[in-house]
Amino acid sequence: MRKIALILVFVAMLSLIGCVPSTNILDAEFTITRWEQDFYCGGKTYKAVNGEDSYNRCCPDCPDCDSCCSACPDCPESPACPECPTCPCCNLEWGNYIYIDYKVENIGNVDIKDYEVCFTITFKDDSKYNGCTDGCFVVVGEGLFNQAKIYIPAKKVVFVEVESYELQ
């Protein structure tokens, strides 16, 4: 009986050789795919996508509007363009929300139950603002697209990046 017990213990030990306890890795990759901000001029709403806007859409009656507004880079603070005194480009206002489309990919080996991702938003005047959003359930090896809506100061956004994230 003792020999059988020793043999069973020996077989059990052999089966454990080379076995390493698995490590749970909780990791993700966040990629910003697009961001947009509304701006208002001439009583109309437009969208600046990834910081690119087209001022000439603001003033269809002014053929020189594009060069005019290029000449006054801080249009919201500048007086009306001399070539077009009624040019609404120089009176545009920026919206208080930024919409950030992003992809989160689970590159770990366990499912992500919840996450929080924080963004650094840089404005034309080089000031910065941080905003966060959350999401849930990303399966191992999968990715999903999501959108954050973040309240910001009414200034032109020129750059957005992922600052940090937390996973659970």
C-alpha positions as CSV (number, residue, x, y, z in Angstrom):
1,M,0.0,0.0,0.0
2,R,2.9,2.3,0.9
3,K,4.5,1.6,-2.5
4,I,1.3,2.5,-4.4
5,A,1.1,5.8,-2.5
6,L,4.7,6.6,-3.3
7,I,4.2,5.7,-7.0
8,L,1.1,8.0,-7.1
9,V,3.0,10.8,-5.5
10,F,5.9,10.3,-7.9
11,V,3.5,10.3,-10.9
12,A,1.8,13.4,-9.6
13,M,5.2,15.2,-9.2
14,L,6.2,14.1,-12.8
15,S,3.0,15.6,-14.2
16,L,3.8,18.9,-12.4
17,I,7.3,19.2,-13.8
18,G,7.4,21.9,-16.5
19,C,4.1,23.3,-15.4
20,V,4.2,27.0,-14.6
21,P,1.3,28.8,-13.0
22,S,-0.3,31.0,-15.6
23,T,0.0,34.8,-15.3
24,N,-3.0,37.0,-16.0
25,I,-2.0,39.9,-18.2
26,L,-4.5,42.8,-18.4
27,D,-3.4,45.1,-21.2
28,A,-4.9,47.1,-24.0
29,E,-4.0,49.4,-26.8
30,F,-5.9,52.6,-27.5
31,T,-5.9,54.3,-30.9
32,I,-7.6,57.6,-31.7
33,T,-9.2,57.2,-35.1
34,R,-10.8,60.6,-35.5
35,W,-12.0,63.6,-33.5
36,E,-14.2,66.5,-34.3
37,Q,-15.4,69.8,-32.8
38,D,-18.3,72.0,-33.8
39,F,-17.7,75.6,-34.7
40,Y,-20.3,78.3,-35.5
41,C,-20.1,81.1,-37.9
42,G,-22.6,83.1,-40.0
43,G,-25.5,81.4,-38.0
44,K,-24.4,78.0,-39.3
45,T,-22.8,75.0,-37.6
46,Y,-19.7,73.3,-39.1
47,K,-17.4,70.6,-38.0
48,A,-13.6,70.7,-37.7
49,V,-12.4,67.1,-38.1
50,N,-8.9,66.2,-36.7
51,G,-8.3,70.0,-36.3
52,E,-8.9,70.7,-40.0
53,D,-11.5,73.2,-40.8
54,S,-12.4,75.1,-43.9
55,Y,-13.0,78.8,-43.2
56,N,-14.0,79.5,-46.8
57,R,-17.3,77.5,-46.1
58,C,-18.1,80.3,-43.6
59,C,-18.3,83.1,-46.1
60,P,-19.5,82.1,-49.5
61,D,-20.0,85.7,-50.6
62,C,-16.3,86.6,-50.0
63,P,-14.0,85.1,-52.8
64,D,-10.9,86.1,-50.7
65,C,-12.2,84.7,-47.5
66,D,-9.7,81.8,-47.4
67,S,-6.7,84.1,-47.7
68,C,-8.4,86.7,-45.6
69,C,-8.8,84.3,-42.7
70,S,-5.4,82.9,-43.2
71,A,-4.1,86.4,-42.7
72,C,-5.8,86.6,-39.3
73,P,-4.8,83.3,-37.6
74,D,-6.7,84.2,-34.4
75,C,-9.9,85.0,-36.2
76,P,-12.2,84.8,-33.1
77,E,-10.2,87.5,-31.4
78,S,-9.5,89.6,-34.5
79,P,-11.6,92.3,-36.0
80,A,-13.5,91.7,-39.3
81,C,-11.3,91.0,-42.3
82,P,-10.6,94.2,-44.3
83,E,-11.4,92.6,-47.6
84,C,-14.9,91.5,-46.4
85,P,-16.2,93.6,-43.4
86,T,-19.1,91.2,-42.9
87,C,-17.0,88.0,-43.1
88,P,-18.3,85.7,-40.3
89,C,-15.0,83.8,-40.4
90,C,-13.5,86.4,-38.1
91,N,-16.5,86.0,-35.7
92,L,-16.6,82.3,-35.4
93,E,-17.1,80.6,-32.1
94,W,-15.9,77.1,-31.1
95,G,-18.1,74.5,-29.5
96,N,-17.8,73.2,-25.9
97,Y,-17.6,69.5,-26.8
98,I,-15.1,67.4,-28.5
99,Y,-16.1,64.0,-29.9
100,I,-13.2,61.5,-29.9
101,D,-13.6,58.2,-31.9
102,Y,-11.2,55.6,-30.6
103,K,-10.5,51.9,-30.8
104,V,-9.6,49.8,-27.8
105,E,-7.9,46.4,-28.4
106,N,-7.4,43.8,-25.7
107,I,-3.8,42.7,-26.1
108,G,-3.7,40.8,-22.8
109,N,-4.8,37.3,-22.0
110,V,-7.9,38.0,-19.8
111,D,-11.1,39.8,-20.7
112,I,-11.3,43.5,-19.8
113,K,-14.4,44.0,-17.7
114,D,-14.2,47.8,-17.4
115,Y,-11.8,50.5,-18.6
116,E,-11.2,54.3,-18.2
117,V,-9.2,56.1,-20.8
118,C,-8.0,59.7,-20.4
119,F,-7.1,62.1,-23.2
120,T,-5.0,65.3,-23.3
121,I,-6.6,67.9,-25.5
122,T,-4.3,70.7,-26.8
123,F,-5.8,74.0,-28.0
124,K,-4.5,76.5,-30.5
125,D,-3.2,78.7,-27.7
126,D,-1.1,75.7,-26.4
127,S,-3.2,75.3,-23.3
128,K,-4.2,71.8,-22.4
129,Y,-7.3,70.1,-21.0
130,N,-7.7,66.5,-19.7
131,G,-10.9,64.5,-20.1
132,C,-11.8,60.9,-19.4
133,T,-14.4,58.4,-20.5
134,D,-15.1,54.8,-19.7
135,G,-16.2,51.6,-21.3
136,C,-16.7,48.0,-20.6
137,F,-16.1,44.4,-21.7
138,V,-13.5,43.8,-24.3
139,V,-12.8,40.1,-25.1
140,V,-9.2,38.8,-25.3
141,G,-7.8,39.4,-28.8
142,E,-10.8,41.6,-29.8
143,G,-11.1,45.3,-30.4
144,L,-14.1,47.6,-30.4
145,F,-14.7,51.2,-31.5
146,N,-16.2,53.7,-29.2
147,Q,-16.8,57.5,-28.9
148,A,-16.0,59.9,-26.1
149,K,-18.0,63.1,-25.7
150,I,-16.0,65.5,-23.5
151,Y,-16.9,68.9,-22.3
152,I,-14.1,71.4,-23.0
153,P,-13.5,75.2,-23.0
154,A,-14.8,76.9,-26.1
155,K,-11.4,77.1,-27.9
156,K,-10.0,75.6,-31.1
157,V,-8.6,72.1,-30.6
158,V,-5.5,71.3,-32.5
159,F,-4.3,68.0,-31.1
160,V,-5.7,65.0,-29.1
161,E,-3.8,62.1,-27.6
162,V,-4.3,59.3,-25.1
163,E,-2.8,60.3,-21.8
164,S,-3.5,57.2,-19.7
165,Y,-5.8,54.3,-19.1
166,E,-6.9,52.0,-16.3
167,L,-8.2,48.4,-16.8
168,Q,-10.2,46.1,-14.6
